[in-house]
Amino acid sequence: MTALVISRRKLLWKGSATMLEHPDKYGHYREAKYCQIKHHWIWKLQFVFEQVRLLDGYEGHVLLLEDDYYLFPDSLSSLQLMQTTRNKDCPDCHMLVLGNYEKTQNYNADNGKAERAYWISSKHNLGMAFTRSLWNQIKKCAKEFCQFDDYNWDWTLQHLSTNCISDKIRILKMKATRVFHIGECGTHVKSKNCDPMAKVQQVEATLDSNKQHLFPNTVVIDGESRFKLRDPKPNGGWGDVRDHDLCKSFFNLTTSPISR
């Protein structure tokens, strides 16, 4: 890990001239608090799939969760049912998605139902699970991932789906969400009056009124998403070559796996 830290320092603390020569496409310069988002996401995947010895040879799904997610109690059982359905009825689905951002959730009508879709960052980045197979495809697109001028890992992943991953990222997602985002005070929230506990209370009220519709016996595919996959317009914030180099270094880590 020491070598990684040293490498990061070399990349991030070169002279200011390096920074001035490489603004993003909108003429803005790097802000570390935003750049670290994409760096951390790709480092995390590399660590899980390449560094943890206990996962050597593991071909199952890895579920990505964040510290401001609220999971319903049947999240893991629903994921297991989705795996069975995916293997039988959607073998070309690269990813399983437990959550969605729909304002209206109908647990009665959509109990045990999932739909096929192409992965869209603003709709399907909540409760994602995928296997080493998709990770290997992302690795093949390392240069494209690290040089796409967007500090968001999810917009970048959607760009890969349209420009680098040959058969696009196909997903199977639950129609009634099992994961809620309660982070009302995060990076992209501008309001000064954020109250995450109010969001928690809202989610718990939804849970209380729908407990009888959780823990389905099966998950079946019920249709195809109406949303079309498009190459996203980059948001910028990722023009500095030091970020490109640091990002590429994560893909090229050769540290021996650790026993954790």
Disulfide bonds with the S-S distance in Angstrom:
Cys90-Cys93 1.81
Cys141-Cys164 2.07
Cys146-Cys247 2.10
Cys185-Cys194 2.14
